Amino acid sequence: KKHLIELMEHLTIVRENIQIMTTKITDHCGQITSLTRVIILVILAILLGCNYRQFTNFTILTSSLSSSILQQMQTWDFGNAIAALVAVGGYMAEHLFSRKQAQMEKQMERVEAQSHQLLVPVTMQLHRLWHGCIMNFIDKHCEDVLLKKDEYKETLIKCTNNMERWGEGSDAFHLELPTRYRHAVSFPWALEVMHEDYNIMRVTHPRELPLILHDEILKCDRNSTLWKSYEAFIRYSYLPAIERIGEIIDEHGHLMEPVPATRMKEIFKTEGNGYGIKWSHAPRMWFYSHMLAYVDSWKELLSKWDDGSYEEIRPSIDFPVGLLRFNIEMQQIVAKVEQNLIGTSQLYGHANRV
């Protein structure tokens, strides 16, 4: 008896909710009959969270009223009951579809912003920095430093061997012999900045230039042609490029796509970033934060040059050379999502094109 009282109180609350639902459904399927109310009662009872005990009590009540329910069934209109079910099902399906569509639109909006405002611009500027600025400067001074000085023959032989390895079809980087530089050997010479070995990419590096060229600049006279070339390179090529990267990151860095720690280990062949933090615990935006600090450190150094102090030729913060590979990895992740959503992406193009 006590259970029946508790159940009736619960059903009273449910019936009040049914009256509201009944009014809305009537507009779609006409007058709601007794069977319709029972069906909706069960649906709403589930949605309102009937627990196991209440469901058991409901079963007991149903058994005690079975005879009266069987008598009423003769007057129930099954047509309206089916119509009510279709109306409720249609409403739920439309709601789920609208919610899914809104989620896809939101996802597409973010993917486009990631690709167009952050990842593609940063990658473009990094290629500008590497291929347009650094490689051009290295190639420009390759003959004066690497090719003409006998003390660097060992390095020259190593770089030449690397080129021959590419020519034999090495699949390490899928590289080909360079044909557009003044000196083909300048390209493998420059790769020592970005790579420890053919299959190991650096996270950071303490220099922007190969060691030999760096040391030649460090010890040269500040009125020499080499120094004037280097200072012009830093002021008018290198610094504008890294400043632009810093501006993009500072404005749109919140759009970054996290790269899993396991993937970071695969790319850089290390457990951590080399600064005491494992990839599993390092902030996902660590490369971007390091780059911002790196840009500021160059501005600080140039302020010393402006005051006539030329003892230092680069800042104390390491060059985040791994940022290019990290940014491309994020690009690939986002491009796959974009490809699945609309069949095309900034990185891969259309799915039906090679």
Rosetta blueprint (number, residue, H / E / L):
1 K L
2 K H
3 H H
4 L H
5 I H
6 E H
7 L H
8 M H
9 E H
10 H H
11 L H
12 T H
13 I H
14 V H
15 R H
16 E H
17 N H
18 I H
19 Q H
20 I H
21 M H
22 T H
23 T H
24 K H
25 I H
26 T H
27 D H
28 H H
29 C H
30 G L
31 Q L
32 I L
33 T L
34 S H
35 L H
36 T H
37 R H
38 V H
39 I H
40 I H
41 L H
42 V H
43 I H
44 L H
45 A H
46 I H
47 L H
48 L L
49 G L
50 C L
51 N L
52 Y H
53 R H
54 Q H
55 F H
56 T H
57 N H
58 F H
59 T H
60 I H
61 L H
62 T H
63 S H
64 S H
65 L L
66 S H
67 S H
68 S H
69 I H
70 L H
71 Q H
72 Q H
73 M H
74 Q L
75 T L
76 W L
77 D L
78 F H
79 G H
80 N H
81 A H
82 I H
83 A H
84 A H
85 L H
86 V H
87 A H
88 V H
89 G H
90 G H
91 Y H
92 M H
93 A H
94 E H
95 H H
96 L H
97 F H
98 S H
99 R H
100 K H
101 Q H
102 A H
103 Q H
104 M H
105 E H
106 K H
107 Q H
108 M H
109 E H
110 R H
111 V H
112 E H
113 A H
114 Q H
115 S H
116 H H
117 Q H
118 L H
119 L H
120 V H
121 P H
122 V H
123 T H
124 M H
125 Q H
126 L H
127 H H
128 R H
129 L H
130 W H
131 H H
132 G H
133 C H
134 I H
135 M H
136 N H
137 F H
138 I H
139 D H
140 K H
141 H H
142 C H
143 E H
144 D H
145 V H
146 L H
147 L H
148 K L
149 K L
150 D H
151 E H
152 Y H
153 K H
154 E H
155 T H
156 L H
157 I H
158 K H
159 C H
160 T H
161 N H
162 N H
163 M H
164 E H
165 R H
166 W H
167 G H
168 E L
169 G L
170 S L
171 D L
172 A L
173 F L
174 H L
175 L L
176 E L
177 L L
178 P L
179 T L
180 R L
181 Y L
182 R L
183 H L
184 A L
185 V L
186 S H
187 F H
188 P H
189 W H
190 A H
191 L H
192 E H
193 V H
194 M H
195 H E
196 E E
197 D E
198 Y L
199 N L
200 I E
201 M E
202 R L
203 V L
204 T L
205 H E
206 P L
207 R L
208 E L
209 L L
210 P L
211 L H
212 I H
213 L H
214 H H
215 D H
216 E H
217 I H
218 L H
219 K H
220 C L
221 D L
222 R L
223 N L
224 S L
225 T H
226 L H
227 W H
228 K H
229 S H
230 Y H
231 E H
232 A H
233 F H
234 I H
235 R H
236 Y H
237 S H
238 Y H
239 L H
240 P H
241 A H
242 I H
243 E H
244 R H
245 I H
246 G H
247 E H
248 I H
249 I H
250 D H
251 E H
252 H H
253 G H
254 H H
255 L H
256 M L
257 E L
258 P L
259 V L
260 P L
261 A H
262 T H
263 R H
264 M H
265 K H
266 E H
267 I H
268 F H
269 K L
270 T L
271 E L
272 G E
273 N L
274 G L
275 Y L
276 G L
277 I L
278 K E
279 W L
280 S L
281 H L
282 A L
283 P L
284 R L
285 M L
286 W H
287 F H
288 Y H
289 S H
290 H H
291 M H
292 L H
293 A H
294 Y H
295 V H
296 D H
297 S H
298 W H
299 K H
300 E H
301 L H
302 L H
303 S H
304 K H
305 W H
306 D H
307 D L
308 G L
309 S L
310 Y L
311 E L
312 E L
313 I L
314 R L
315 P L
316 S L
317 I L
318 D L
319 F E
320 P L
321 V L
322 G L
323 L H
324 L H
325 R H
326 F H
327 N H
328 I H
329 E H
330 M H
331 Q H
332 Q H
333 I H
334 V H
335 A H
336 K H
337 V H
338 E H
339 Q H
340 N H
341 L H
342 I H
343 G L
344 T E
345 S E
346 Q L
347 L L
348 Y L
349 G E
350 H E
351 A L
352 N L
353 R L
354 V L
